[in-house]
Amino acid sequence: MSDNPVVDRIQNDITSNDVVLYMKGTPVFPQCGFSAAVVQCLSHLGVKFKGIDILTDPSLRQGIKEFSQWPTIPQLYVKGEFVGGCDIVREMYQSGELQEMLKTKGVSFNEAA
């Protein structure tokens, strides 16, 4: 535990869930095109993931950027590891790299997708 409750919350989220997406909005109602694009990639693969809306908590919105040292949202974590933002996830999805990473890390998804 750190002395920063936001860092503790992020650490808990990414260790308690196999796949976590920090995003603007929710998986059902994304609030930006970049978040929607990552949701679409994960949904197309049938990946179960926890979407966390950073718009509801300004301290989390800033805290996740500091935690990952990545300036933009969305941010995808798989098994506690930061994967990247929209462009990286989309490129990994299109090349098959995302599916390979999920398989390697033991995250179930629809391999026929």
Secondary structure, DSSP 8 states (H G I E B T S, - for coil): --S-HHHHHHHHHHHHSSEEEEESB-SSSBSSHHHHHHHHHHHHHT---EEEEGGG-HHHHHHHHHHHT--SS-EEEETTEEEE-HHHHHHHHHHTHHHHHHHHTT----TT-
